[in-house]
């Protein structure tokens, strides 16, 4: 799902899946996602390629909907990196 009327679209990359507009793992602090600490010392994830990839979104949403803990879902995401 894309929200092309969003003033921030694409906040990560064109054709992203916007179902998870706010990352449930923020701040993951995982540089393998292309995130990084910015000049203010805050986690910056604009270059993250993980949470808006359609296959990853589907897996995360499915897992959260059946009640899996966010930390357990993050472990699944990490295995994809």
WOZI-V707007 format. One line per field, one symbol per residue. psi: psi as a letter, one per 30 degrees, with the letter a starting at -180 (. if undefined). A space follows every 10 residues. Layout:
# WOZI-V707007
psi=???
This chain:
# WOZI-V707007
psi=kkiffkffkk felkglkgei ekkfgkkfgj fffgllkaff glkjgegkgd fgkeeeeeee eeeefggkke eeeeeeeeff .
